[in-house]
Amino acid sequence: MKAIVLQNIEAPLNIEETPIPEIGPDEALVELRAAGMNKRDWWIWKGQYAGLKFPVIPGSDGSGIVKAVGRELPESWTGQEVLIYPATDWGDSEAFQGKNFKILGLPENGCYAQFVKVKGDMLYPKPDHLDFIQAAAFPVAGLTAYRALFIRGAWKEGDKVLVSGVGGGAGTFALQFAVAAGAEVWVTSGSEEKIKRARELGAAGGINYKEKDWSEKLLKEAGSFDVIIDSALGDGFAALITLAASGARVVFFGGTAGNIPAINGRPVFWKQISILGTTMGSPRDFEQMLSFIKDRQVRPVIDEVFPLDQAQEAMTRMNTGGSKFGKMVLTIGS
């Protein structure tokens, strides 16, 4: 089969011929039609991710058609259009992932290939309203956003939401999910164009965090927020505490701008604010997300689509955060 095999740190993302995976009794072989791209893939390529091993086929997000199943799986899966849950061994607790939790694409080979083998419990029917490209955009970023908003953030009707740094895959999904649920949603960004795009997706408004005293201006215009979703941390995180309402949940799933800065703890305990970390989500979260996007007919925002043999160009595009909005997807096969 044709696959992008990463041979070493920053090695060229060229297509290679490699054997089709052999499946075990509890595994399925999926012929992929599309693979979503995540910043995780970039960090692996740059050699800045834990547990590196080479060679490896990257890619955690995949959609396609089941071509074969092991003897322990129902034969009825064969021929079905599926979306892949992007991890294995979440563990017994819904509160956190277990020590054996692994994300597809490292250490196990992932979805930048014509075929991938996965455990049977990673297969989910592709939502009918999505094509393969749209479906492949959801797994990692969509699941991360869903858990941040609804599970860790415990959004409920009437809660006002702030998405900090909108434009990336998970941040855009957080905006879309909150709007679909009926929330009043505001955003921040360093780009006026991204704020405009967010408004077009249903945001009530937004503010450029490059402005002086941006948090005070946002507080005056929009008021405080019950759920705040962040993926950057860094110096701007302290301002989110100012914007948090009493009883608010501030949820973060990344640290691209650095660590949590020194913050004034007094409003945190006085307003009983919860600061919560989150990572991806459990199979139950994934099932709930799929049900939500089917019920609300949510479709992803796709920034750009590349064929598999242009994975290097796509990786470069993915790192140009200034203009990118939404998800990058690779097309595979017919």
C-alpha positions in Angstrom: 0.0 0.0 0.0 1.0 3.6 -0.3 1.7 5.4 2.9 3.5 8.4 4.4 6.2 6.7 6.5 8.1 9.1 8.8 11.6 7.8 9.0 13.1 10.3 11.4 12.6 13.8 12.8 11.8 16.3 10.1 12.3 13.7 7.4 10.5 14.4 4.1 6.9 13.3 4.0 7.2 11.2 0.9 4.9 8.3 -0.1 6.4 4.9 0.3 5.3 1.4 -0.6 4.7 -0.7 2.6 2.9 -3.9 3.3 -0.9 -3.8 4.0 -1.3 -4.5 7.7 -2.2 -8.0 8.9 -5.1 -7.9 11.3 -5.6 -10.0 14.4 -8.8 -11.7 15.6 -10.1 -8.5 17.3 -9.0 -6.1 14.6 -10.4 -4.6 11.4 -8.7 -3.4 8.2 -10.0 -0.1 7.0 -9.4 1.2 3.5 -9.1 4.9 4.2 -10.7 7.7 2.1 -9.5 10.6 4.2 -7.2 11.5 7.1 -7.6 14.6 9.2 -4.4 16.4 10.3 -3.7 17.6 13.8 -1.0 19.8 15.4 0.0 16.5 17.1 1.3 15.3 13.8 3.4 18.5 13.4 5.0 18.0 16.9 5.8 14.4 16.1 7.4 15.4 12.8 9.4 18.1 14.6 10.5 15.5 17.2 8.9 17.4 20.1 6.4 14.8 21.3 6.7 12.1 24.0 7.4 8.5 23.1 8.8 9.0 19.6 9.6 6.0 17.6 10.6 5.6 13.9 9.6 4.6 11.3 6.0 5.4 11.9 2.9 6.3 9.8 1.4 9.4 11.4 -2.2 10.4 11.5 -4.9 9.9 14.2 -8.0 10.8 12.3 -9.4 8.6 9.6 -12.6 7.7 7.7 -13.1 4.9 5.2 -14.6 1.5 4.4 -14.0 -1.7 6.4 -12.4 -4.2 4.0 -11.9 -7.1 6.4 -12.5 -8.1 10.1 -10.9 -10.6 12.4 -12.8 -13.7 13.5 -13.9 -12.2 16.8 -15.7 -9.3 15.1 -19.1 -9.3 13.4 -18.8 -9.9 9.6 -21.5 -7.2 9.2 -18.8 -4.6 9.6 -17.3 -5.5 6.3 -18.2 -2.9 3.6 -19.5 -0.3 6.1 -18.4 3.3 5.9 -16.8 4.2 9.2 -15.2 6.8 11.3 -12.4 5.7 13.6 -12.2 6.5 17.3 -8.6 7.8 17.5 -7.2 5.9 20.5 -7.0 2.7 22.4 -7.2 1.7 26.0 -8.9 4.7 27.6 -9.3 2.8 30.8 -12.0 2.2 33.4 -12.6 5.8 34.6 -14.5 8.4 32.6 -12.7 11.0 34.6 -9.3 10.4 33.1 -7.4 8.2 30.7 -5.5 5.2 32.0 -1.8 4.5 31.9 -2.1 2.3 28.7 -3.9 4.9 26.7 -2.5 5.4 23.2 -3.4 7.7 20.4 -3.4 6.4 16.8 -0.4 7.5 14.8 2.2 7.0 17.5 3.2 4.5 18.7 0.9 2.5 16.4 0.8 3.3 12.7 -1.9 5.8 11.8 -4.0 7.1 8.9 -1.6 8.7 6.4 -2.0 5.6 4.4 -4.3 3.6 2.1 -5.1 1.1 4.9 -5.0 1.1 8.7 -5.7 -1.7 11.2 -7.6 -0.8 14.3 -9.3 -2.6 17.2 -12.9 -3.5 16.5 -14.1 -1.1 19.3 -12.6 1.8 17.4 -15.1 1.5 14.6 -18.1 3.8 14.4 -20.6 4.2 11.5 -19.9 7.4 9.6 -22.7 9.9 10.1 -24.8 9.9 6.9 -24.8 13.7 6.5 -21.0 13.8 6.3 -18.8 12.8 3.4 -15.5 11.1 4.1 -13.5 14.4 4.1 -15.9 16.0 6.5 -16.0 12.9 8.8 -12.2 12.7 9.0 -12.0 16.2 10.4 -13.8 15.3 13.6 -12.0 12.6 15.7 -9.2 14.3 17.7 -10.2 17.9 17.5 -13.9 17.4 17.7 -13.6 15.0 20.6 -11.3 17.4 22.4 -13.7 20.2 22.0 -16.8 18.2 22.9 -15.2 16.9 26.2 -13.9 20.4 27.0 -17.3 22.1 26.5 -19.8 19.5 27.7 -18.0 17.1 30.0 -15.2 19.0 31.8 -16.9 22.4 31.2 -20.3 21.0 32.1 -22.1 23.5 29.8 -25.8 23.8 30.6 -28.6 25.9 29.0 -28.1 29.5 29.8 -24.3 29.3 30.2 -22.3 31.9 28.2 -19.2 30.6 26.5 -15.9 32.2 25.6 -13.6 30.4 23.1 -10.1 31.9 23.5 -8.0 31.9 20.3 -10.6 30.7 17.8 -9.4 29.4 14.4 -7.6 26.1 15.2 -9.4 22.8 14.8 -10.5 22.2 18.4 -11.3 25.9 19.0 -13.5 26.1 15.9 -15.3 22.9 16.9 -15.9 24.4 20.4 -17.5 27.4 18.8 -19.6 25.3 16.5 -20.8 22.9 19.2 -21.6 25.7 21.6 -23.6 27.6 18.9 -25.4 24.3 17.9 -26.3 23.8 21.6 -27.9 27.2 21.7 -25.2 29.1 23.8 -24.3 32.7 23.5 -20.7 32.4 22.3 -17.9 35.0 22.2 -14.4 34.6 20.8 -10.9 36.0 21.0 -8.3 36.0 18.3 -5.3 37.9 17.1 -6.9 38.2 13.7 -9.8 40.4 12.7 -10.5 38.0 9.8 -10.9 35.1 12.2 -13.2 37.0 14.4 -15.3 37.8 11.3 -15.3 34.1 10.4 -16.4 33.2 13.9 -19.3 35.7 13.7 -20.4 34.0 10.4 -20.5 30.7 12.3 -22.8 32.2 14.9 -20.5 33.9 17.5 -22.2 36.8 19.2 -19.0 38.8 19.0 -15.3 38.8 19.6 -12.2 40.9 20.4 -8.7 41.0 19.2 -6.3 40.0 22.1 -3.6 42.2 20.6 -5.6 45.3 21.6 -4.5 47.1 24.8 -6.7 46.2 27.7 -8.6 43.7 25.6 -10.0 41.8 28.5 -11.5 44.9 30.2 -13.1 45.9 26.8 -14.6 42.4 26.4 -15.9 42.3 30.0 -17.6 45.7 29.4 -19.1 44.6 26.1 -20.1 41.0 26.8 -20.0 40.6 30.6 -18.5 37.5 32.3 -18.5 33.9 31.1 -19.6 30.6 32.6 -17.5 28.3 30.4 -14.1 29.4 29.0 -12.3 27.2 26.5 -8.5 27.8 26.0 -5.8 26.0 24.2 -2.8 28.3 24.5 -2.2 29.2 28.2 0.7 31.8 28.3 0.4 35.3 29.6 -3.1 35.8 28.4 -4.5 33.1 30.6 -4.5 35.4 33.6 -7.0 37.6 31.8 -9.4 34.7 31.5 -9.8 34.6 35.3 -10.9 38.2 35.2 -13.5 37.3 32.6 -14.8 34.2 34.5 -18.2 34.5 36.2 -18.8 33.1 39.7 -18.8 29.3 39.5 -17.2 29.4 36.0 -15.2 26.5 34.5 -12.0 27.5 32.7 -11.0 24.5 30.6 -7.7 24.2 28.7 -6.2 21.4 26.5 -3.0 22.9 25.2 -0.1 25.2 26.0 1.1 26.6 22.7 1.8 30.1 24.3 3.7 28.8 27.3 2.8 27.8 30.9 0.1 29.2 33.2 1.4 32.5 34.4 1.3 33.8 38.0 -2.4 34.6 38.6 -4.3 36.3 41.5 -5.8 33.4 43.4 -8.2 35.5 45.4 -10.9 35.8 42.7 -10.4 32.1 41.9 -11.5 31.0 45.4 -13.9 33.9 46.0 -15.8 33.3 42.8 -15.3 29.5 43.2 -13.8 29.2 39.7 -12.7 25.8 38.5 -9.5 25.6 36.4 -9.7 22.3 34.5 -7.3 20.4 32.2 -8.6 18.0 29.6 -7.2 15.6 27.0 -9.2 14.2 24.1 -12.0 12.0 25.4 -13.3 8.6 26.1 -15.2 6.2 23.8 -18.4 7.3 25.6 -17.6 11.0 24.9 -17.0 10.0 21.2 -20.4 8.3 21.0 -22.1 11.3 22.5 -20.2 13.7 20.2 -21.3 11.6 17.1 -24.9 11.7 18.4 -24.7 15.4 18.9 -23.3 16.2 15.4 -25.9 13.9 13.8 -28.8 15.5 15.8 -27.6 19.0 15.1 -26.3 18.3 11.6 -22.9 19.8 12.4 -20.4 20.0 9.6 -16.8 20.9 10.1 -15.0 24.0 8.8 -12.4 22.7 6.4 -9.5 25.0 5.8 -7.9 23.1 2.9 -7.8 19.6 1.4 -4.6 18.0 0.0 -4.0 14.7 -1.7 -1.9 12.2 0.3 1.1 12.8 -2.0 1.1 16.5 -1.0 1.4 15.7 2.8 4.6 17.8 3.0 2.8 20.9 1.6 -0.1 20.2 3.9 2.1 20.0 7.0 3.7 23.3 6.1 0.2 24.9 5.6 -0.9 23.5 9.0 1.8 25.4 10.8 0.8 28.8 9.2 -1.6 29.6 12.0 -2.0 33.2 11.0 -4.3 32.5 8.1 -5.6 29.0 8.8 -9.1 28.5 10.0 -10.6 25.1 10.7 -9.2 21.6 9.8 -6.7 20.3 7.3 -7.6 17.0 5.6 -5.7 14.6 3.3 -7.6 12.6 0.7 -6.7 9.0 0.1 -7.9 6.6 -2.6 -11.0 6.9 -4.7 
